[in-house]
Amino acid sequence: MKAIEVLEDLKRRFPHEQEYHQAVFEVLESIEEVYNQHPEFEKANLIERLCIPDRIFSFRVTWVDDKGNTHTNMGYRIQHCNAIGPYKGGVRFHSSVSPSILKFLAFEQTFKNSLTTLPMGGAKGGSDFNPKGKSATEVMRFCQAFISELWRHIGPDTDVPAGDIGVGGREVGYMFGMYKKLTREFTGTFTGKGLTFGGSLIRPEATGYGNVYFLLEMLKTKGIDIKGKRCLVSGSGNVAQYTCEKLIEMGAIPVTLSDSNGYIYDPEGITTEKLEYVKELKELYRGRISEYAETYGCKYVANARPWGEKGDIALPCATQNEINGEEAKALVANGVIAISEGANMPSTPEAIEVFQQAKLLYAPGKASNAGGVSVSGLEMTQNSERISWSTEEVDSKLKWIMQNIHENCVKYGTEADGYVNYVKGANIAGFIKVARAMMSQGII
Ligand code: NDP
């Protein structure tokens, strides 16, 4: 297998899917050597079977707004690979959603889920529906319309959706409600559910907390203490909020947050009290991060990202390709020592190259943000057993999983000079398990 040839073939067969090509090539490059040590993989054409999703559902979603106008959006579900467990992955509602973006996310999810040690395959879904400015009843009607089509293709042992950008506890609740009505069954088909109907403690916090647990493991390899480190965080949604919460608890100082309109820089640090304000602003009022700057009198920069600010650690927690090569160079020039990705694929290939050339501690999202899906996996276990674990139990399992992922990255990603290439480590560790499972199950 030659990574570049597989990429060229995928580009020919699936043109205009830039994000999908980008995600696939990153993995292929990392696993090329290991893959080629196994002629049986090539004989079974494992690579194509792993790059191309098992199936893609696309459908029209029609809903009525509060004024009685009828709208249509596109809905999708990509079931990428179920070699090691039921399809599992979030649902994204954002105007930028396209098959390419969901294909990249489902592909990444397959390797990430493999890394968690839990039995989950990879999937992703979503819609180009834009929840901004929509009332709660409009969001509810949209979720119901979305599920009235998708429900046939999901189930607790088939495909288990969860949240992602634009989809939090509220939306999961609406989707679960409609699913339950249509199937007449109360099952653990969604994760990220409310605590009163089968949700797991720590699930909302899991991606952000897990991101910081992974960061702590990376810092430990260099004997660096997180206390007092100034952190550049992007985004201000679920992952950014709980990344900040854990950073503050660990004694670090988050100084930035952002949304799609701009970023704030608070030199005095985002405290617990200020973070509570952000949670309310985003969850309750669905406001803009610029309002933080007005409330606390700090700097706000419109239409920009925070990577030009000075900080010790960068934690991108908004969206894909939000750090480009130039921004990565600025981070390095400003003395950043570690980058831990809360978002999926937030760094472009050029940015990753800059971080790795500078021998920084750089964690790709598929390793460092795996805490979210890990606790989703724990939610599935609790639902199957019809029990609930305590906060301490779930949190200690989450910590253990993140440490385990880190260990695997070090095992498979340590290079001759001792530098840990976390991208390579995560990709190889994730790939090997899926490949072995696929080989055992025959050509299907
Ligand atoms: P939320 O919807 O809660 O928050 C997303 C944040 O990112 C918002 O602040 C949003 O700003 C900002 N954002 C979204 N799109 C863009 C864009 N194109 N440009 C700039 N800013 C943008 O989502 P999550 O916090 O759940 O997800 C954030 C990232 O983490 C995503 O990459 C997601 O795939 C990843 N992730 C999430 C997991 C989870 O458990 N939720 C698990 C693993 C990964 P605005 O409000 O203006 O839209």
Residues whose N, C-alpha, C, O or C-beta is under 5 A from the ligand:
A	BS01	NDP	G163 D164 I165 G166 V167 T207 G235 S236 G237 N238 V239 A240 S258 D259 S260 N261 C317 A318 T319 Q320 G342 A343 N344 N369 G372
